[in-house]
Amino acid sequence: MEVAESKSKKAGGRLCSTCNQRKAALKRPKTLEQICRECFYEVFEEEIHQVIVGNQLFKAGERIAIGASGGKDSTVLAFVLSELNRRHNYGLDLFLLSIDEGISGYRDDSLQTVKRNEIQYGLPLKIVSYKDLYGWTMDEIVKVIGLKNNCTFCGVFRRQALDRGASLLKVDKIATGHNADDIAETVLLNILRGDIARLSRCTLITTGEDGPIPRCKPFKYTYEKEIMFTYAYFKRLDYFSTECIYSPNAYRGFAREFIKDLERLRPRAILDIIKSGENFRISTSTKMPEQGTCERCGYISSQKWCKACVLLEGLNRGLPKMGIVRSRGQNNERTKDMKQNKGTKNIESKQCGTLDF
Amino acid sequence: MQLTLEFGGGLELLCDSVKVHNVDVVPPKGSEKLIMKDLLSWVGTNLIKERPEMFMKGDSVRPGVLVLVNDCDWELSGQLDTTLEEKDVVVFISTLHGG
């Protein structure tokens, strides 16, 4: 910090456009304003508060689980929510909820970060593991299926694990750290995949309100750049970042890179894509998958069996490709297997991560 | 010119997992000053050990990598044209890794 002050001449001509006193430290992507650190912290937290209030994300007295991966977004979310809860008397009981996929050398480290967050913010932490829920760690799954479709397993299992952990914690809602960049990326991916059902859902700030545990995204309008700037760096928050060892190229995802390229040309593009996603009108004659429950585990599913159960059945029967390959199967055995979940949409190995929570 | 370079958000993995580098960089021949553009090509040659495409794109950092010069967004100081001075601290953080 001292360094910055003594070296102010470089950006010396640029004063904060909000206070007109201090040196600007950041160019805000959302507004292109140049703003000093102090004013930025204030406006950053205030904007998130307005999103929470304006969209009625929480009600007083609710128990809220923060999906905590140990990464920057969820770490910042835990910090901001506990701060705003105190400052504005939301009256929320906040918890940290983490998933242990069982990836040695990767999740071990990030869970350490979450454990430190537990102490730093005084929020109770619950960790649920794939091993406990499904009987398999990701390490074991990769041994069986290799590195080709492992992200499919991980993504499907994680989604459910978060719900199961949340019901163990008896929370009313889950808050996740998805930011504006993530959502813009998901809009693009859903358009590219032609996934109408997800496209109409992915821009909603709260989803699953008809289900047992709704989810919300307080960072829906928050740029990744600002999350990074404010907290991970200036406030030197404890956060963890590394690549999943099983998916070292996941971040190369086309959509992600494309979004970042757009942002460089015109930062507003991110909010514009979200807006376009919101404005998509799905024709009423479009047949949408019906939401039911899985006959095997009771989890929400548009098929007879939920995706996690199909994948798990494959693993346990030694047919790990079940549920991954296209149903126009190469062999009869598999075709038969696929019939019980007819029409199950193929989830191609997509990027690791949490694109469509 | 003595500079402190910090890599974060996963970029340290490209340079032997070392986050902070104290380096001495000489301005290019025929030039008295060192600008960010020079520094980036120096970093690309001297510090990045693997997957340079994760750090650079064209002659700049790849989109999604944040650059701070003395705690200040480089978008405010002229990006590639930012002039560096003795003992400056330059930070590179990638947002491209998981959240």
Interface residues (C-beta under 8 A of the other chain):
Chain A: M1 V3 A4 K7 K10 A11 R14 K23 A24 A25 L26 K27 Q34 R37 S69 G71 K72 D73 S74 G177 H178 N179 D181 D182 E224 K225 M228 F229 A232 Y233 F234 S241 T242 E243 C244 A250 Y251 R256 E257 K260 D261 E263 R264 C352 G353 T354
Chain B: G8 G9 G10 L13 R62 P63 G64 L66 L68 V69 N70 D71 C72 D73 E75 L76 S77 T82 T83 E85 K87 D88 V89 V91 I93 S94 T95 L96 H97 G98 G99
